[in-house]
Amino acid sequence: MRIYISNLPFSTTDKDLTKLFEAYAQVESAVIIRYQRSMRSKGYGFVQINGDDSQRVIESLNGTEYQGRILTVKEALPRKENAEDEANTTLS
C-alpha cells in the first residue's frame, strides 16, 4: 500500500522517512516530494510498504510528533487528472 505523509520537516530525507516507517513495516520505497527547480522539500512524501500492516502503520503514526511537527499519515489516493481534463471528459 502507498501511504501519504504530510507536515514533514523540510530537512527530512528519503532515508529519514524510510527509518521512521521501518519500525512499523517493511518499506519498499520512500520519497520526499521536492520542488523541481530548487529541490527543496514540499513537506510531504509517500511510502510504499509491503504486507497487510498498512492500517496499523497509519494508526500508529498519524498524529504523532516527528522532529517537532505533528504528522498526518493516511492512505494515498490515486492521482487525479488536472481540472481541465476532468471538465472535458464530463462534457462529452
N, C-alpha and C positions, 0 to 999 in steps of 0.2 A: 504494500500500500504506500501511496505517496502522501506525505504529511507536510502541511504548510505551517511555518513558524514565523511569527512577526514580533515586532518590538525588540529585535535583537540589537545589542550594542553595535555601533558601526565598526568597531575593532574586531568583531567576531570573524574568524576564518572558517573555511570549509572543514579544516581539521578540528577546530574547536567544536563545531556543530556535530561532527562525527563522534567525538569523545563524549559529548553530552548525551547523545542517543544510544551509544554503545552500552551504557549502564542498564538500559532497558530492553534492547533488542539487537539483533544482528543487522547492521547497517549495510545496505547495498551501495548507496551513494548519498552524498550530502553536498549541497551547493548554496552559497550565498549569492543572491541576485545583486548585480552591480550595474551602475551607470556605464554605458558603453564608452563614452569619451574619457571620463575621469577614473574609471574603475573603482570609484568609491561605493561602498555598500549602500544599498537602499534600505537596510534594516530588516529584511526578511529573507527567507530561504525555504528550501524544500529538502526533505529527507525521504529516501526510499528505503523501507525496511522489509525484511523477509519474515514470513510466518504470519500467524494469526494473532499476534500480540498488539496489533495497531491500536485497538480501542483502549487497552490497558496503558499503553505508552502515552496516548493522548491525554487520558485522565490523570496520569501521574505527573505530566509536565505542564499541562495547561494551568496558567495562573501562578506558576512558581517563579521565584526570583532567580535571575541569572545575571551576574555581573552588574547588579544594581537596577535591573529592569525586570518588569513583570511580563512573562512570555504569554503569547496567545498561540496555542497549538491546536490544530484541527485537521480534519481530513482535507486534502487538496481537492478542489473541484476541477472538472475539466475546463480548459481554457475556452472562453467564448470568442467568437469572431468579432471583429470591430463592429460598431453600431451601424455603420453604413451598409455593410454586407448583410447584417441581420435585417435591416429595413427593406433592402432589395428582395430578400427571399420571402418576406411576409406579404409583399405587394403582388407577387406572381400568382 
